[in-house]
Amino acid sequence: MTTEPNSGAQAACDELAAALKKAGIVLPSLGVDLVTYSAQRPSVLIELGRCNPQTARKLAAAIGDGSAQS
C-alpha cells in the first residue's frame, strides 16, 4: 500500500484547517479518515467531525460569502 493517497489527503486536510482557522473556525475532529485509508484500494476521505451550532453557523457564513475556490 502506498502512502501517496494519505499524504495528499493530509495536505488537503491541513489546507482546510488553515482556511477554517483564518475564518475563526475550528473543527476539533477534523482529520484523515483512517477507515477509508485502510481499504485495499484506498480512497481516502477527510473526516470533518461534529461541531456546535455556533461553529456550524460560522462555517455556513464562510461558505456562503462566495470565497470558495475550485
Secondary structure, 3 states (H helix, E strand, C coil): CCCHHHHHHHHHHHHHHHHHHHCCCCCCCCEECHHHHCCCCCCCCEECCCCCHHHHHHHHHHHHCCCCCC
